[in-house]
Amino acid sequence: MSDRIKIALDGRLGNFNLNVDLALPMRGISALFGPSGCGKTSILRSVAGLNRIPGTIQVGGETWQNHTVFLPTHRRPIGYVFQEASLFPHLSVRQNLLYGAKRTRSPGVIRFDDVAELLGLGRLIDRSPANLSGGERQRVAIGRALLSQPSLLLMDEPLSALDRQAKDEILPYFEALHTGLKIPILFVTHDIAEVERLADHLVLLREGKAVASGPLNEVLSAPDSPLFARSDFAAVLGGRVERIDPDGIATVQSDNMRLLVLGDRLQPGEPVRVRIAASDVSIARSRAADSSILNALPVRIIRIDDIGAHETSLLLDPGNGTGLFRARISRRSAMRLALREGEDVIAQIKSVSIVANR
Amino acid sequence: MGELWSPILLTLELASITTAVLLLVGTPIAWWLAWSEQRWKEIVATIVALPLVLPPTVLGFYLLIALGPNGLGGWFGWLTGARTFAFTFEGLVFGSVIYSLPFVVQPIRNAFEAMGRRPLEVAATLRASPWDRFFSVALPLALPGFLTGAVLGFAHTVGEFGVVLMIGGNIPGETKVLSTAIYDFVETLRWREAHILSALMLVFSFAVILLVSILGRRSPRGDAS
């Protein structure tokens, strides 16, 4: 279990009990997702040693907390990015970046120039934090955390204080972080779009309990996942660009499906992450020859759930039980087609979008 | 002129030493008051604030007893050979520290609270130990509070009268400070000397209040994010 992050906490937290027992991978981005007040930030702060909730925290075989040990925050090899950048206002950007670097005892595998390059900090180095935009500040905060040579990066809604434009500006840097560094990231968010774009592993939290924990699409499309009732529900699948036709349509191979997407800026061979929104999927008994829809796939209905009084969500399997996605249709349509669990139908996907280049 | 200079120099010496002691004693108190979650911390805050409302003669009376043969003077007298700390310069420093404590603790506490826990948490996640956090983050960010506290503590000590009268005894070169010197000059109808010292105090007080309001206006450089 030394390649895992073990977080087992049991204690009171405001109005409810925080009671989780998580084992997260020591690689990639793990998202802690849930409504505000569900305990996700408390978990992150406990991992950092900023909160003290009884329990055990082990990271890669090292014990940071148990019933006898409590490593103080400054002895834990973490990087922490807060919701607000929280740069030190009395220091320049360079001094901020070097604050942790000067104090860390870990060997310096993350180099200043590389971080400046990765996060696009070149022009900001000699400025004062007061003269930076929100997105720039948060990039500096991330760089500052990275330069303390963490073996685990903790991020508490690092994007939520930013406006749409700043978010779009900073998201590519997160993806670069993901591919460029081998540091595992624990990422707290209440925004499903961030989960879809960034997370590899997903933990669903509700009132201090972990409802589900697992690889992203396994959790999103789990039969008992509480997420399907969301109007913006989508499945997120990993894939690879197979080819791009002259008319701009890219073929993406994902699990056992071949999906056609508008491939403006894609390269053949590139790994991508595709999103299939449940509301964009319709169901037909037979393949329509005269439809504008490019993606029509044979699928098996493995589960039917009612959403409210008038809608139905279908869990669809395109092959051998992987790459599941959902369709959200009206109750009337479901009745008219007399859909049943276990039936084979055609899923028509109006649009498939690329959420991230991986 | 010695009659004028002696109380001035003595006052400056008293105020400087008192201010230094106040910063050393007041900072940990302010720190504890700012961060502690103990419910009885407001009791401590009230005790610290007492000199704000207590008549200086009352404070002086208790200090006189505390410093006397049955108090600190009795316990530590064997060190110095004296029977009492009252009517000594050291006793005056002790009394002034108590008397001016709220003027130093309050601005520093406010500055810590305005700064908030976040910068300290950030520093902790960047491997800074508690002392390191204090000197590299809290001190620079709360600096205006420290300056205000130091100026107020100094000025308040310069201006103290009632406490000095009670525990000082008005001994030239030892405990005869500005305020008691002015009182003496007036008592003995030496208006010229009283005028000079009073005018100096007036100018000094004006400068202090101006300085404090300038320090207060220059608010701690806040992180706009």
Contacts between the chains, C-beta under 8 A, distances in Angstrom:
chain1	res1	chain2	res2	distance
A	48	B	125	5.9
A	49	B	124	7.8
A	50	B	121	5.6
A	50	B	124	7.3
A	50	B	125	7.6
A	72	B	124	7.5
A	73	B	121	7.5
A	73	B	124	4.0
A	73	B	125	5.9
A	74	B	123	8.0
A	74	B	124	4.9
A	74	B	125	7.7
A	74	B	126	7.9
A	74	B	127	5.0
A	74	B	128	5.7
A	74	B	129	5.4
A	74	B	130	7.9
A	74	B	132	7.9
A	74	B	133	8.0
A	75	B	127	7.9
A	78	B	125	6.1
A	79	B	125	7.0
A	80	B	121	7.9
A	80	B	122	7.4
A	80	B	125	3.8
A	82	B	118	7.0
A	82	B	121	7.8
A	82	B	122	6.8
A	84	B	118	7.7
A	84	B	223	7.5
A	84	B	225	4.9
A	85	B	223	7.4
A	85	B	225	4.8
A	86	B	118	5.3
A	86	B	119	6.7
A	86	B	122	4.9
A	86	B	223	6.4
A	86	B	225	7.3
A	87	B	223	6.0
A	87	B	225	7.2
A	88	B	119	6.4
A	88	B	122	7.4
A	88	B	123	7.9
A	88	B	137	6.5
A	88	B	141	7.8
A	88	B	223	7.8
A	89	B	141	7.3
A	89	B	220	7.8
A	89	B	221	4.5
A	89	B	222	6.2
A	89	B	223	4.6
A	90	B	140	4.5
A	90	B	141	6.1
A	90	B	221	6.2
A	99	B	123	7.3
A	99	B	126	5.2
A	99	B	128	7.6
A	99	B	136	7.7
A	100	B	125	7.8
A	100	B	126	3.3
A	100	B	127	5.7
A	103	B	126	6.4
A	103	B	127	3.9
A	103	B	128	5.9
A	103	B	132	7.2
A	104	B	127	5.2
A	105	B	127	7.6
A	129	B	223	6.5
A	129	B	225	7.9
A	130	B	221	7.0
A	130	B	223	7.8
A	130	B	224	6.0
A	134	B	225	6.0
A	137	B	225	5.0
A	138	B	225	7.9
A	144	B	126	6.9
A	145	B	125	7.3
A	145	B	126	7.6
A	148	B	125	7.7
A	148	B	126	5.2
A	148	B	127	5.9
A	154	B	125	8.0
A	161	B	225	7.0
